[in-house]
């Protein structure tokens, strides 16, 4: 008990990133350790990482107060305003995680292949992001390579939210998870990322299954 209390006290310096650090062994996983980041002049960052862990999902992250607020979206984002995607809020991630693409080893938390599926900047459409999060209604604009325009995250209960596209000129019924399946930084498929990281045969099989059939060269 004393050892556990001491470890938790040591993590206290990381604030909102303490849970992220507690779940990971950085001598084993290639993921970056959690440290508070600084806002970049280019604007608030957002990133979406396609992640084949125990289940396939898309990690949707928005920069806020030096960290990346994170939601796991099982079916991925949809630009169709009639489609409401479940988004489960998870622990905040460090801003350095925005550059992570590779494979988390088997047996580690979140073990599996990670792709940087989309990234760019975002703008809040509300005067106070913290207040909007507390209310459970965050409206924002994305400036990404795949996703653009106005969106909203609406909390339904506890950590359960819905990610919904607003009607604007970027709305469409295209399933971008199928039509634009490649990494926006490496232009690789999930299988290609797994092979480059020398993933285990099991992880490689799971990564390949996460790629759409005949994944095109369109990032």
Secondary structure, 3 states (H helix, E strand, C coil): CHHHHHHHHHHHHHHHHHHHHHCCCCCCCCCCCCCCCCCCCCCEEEEEEEEECCCEEEEEEEEECCEEEEEEECCCCCCCCCCEEEEEEEEEECHHHHHCCEEECCCCCCCEEEEEEEEEEEEECCCCHHHHHHHCEEEEEEEECCCEEEEEEEEEECCEEEEEECCCCCCCCCCHHHHCCCCCCCCCCHHHHHHHCCCCHHHHHHHHHHCCCCCCCCC
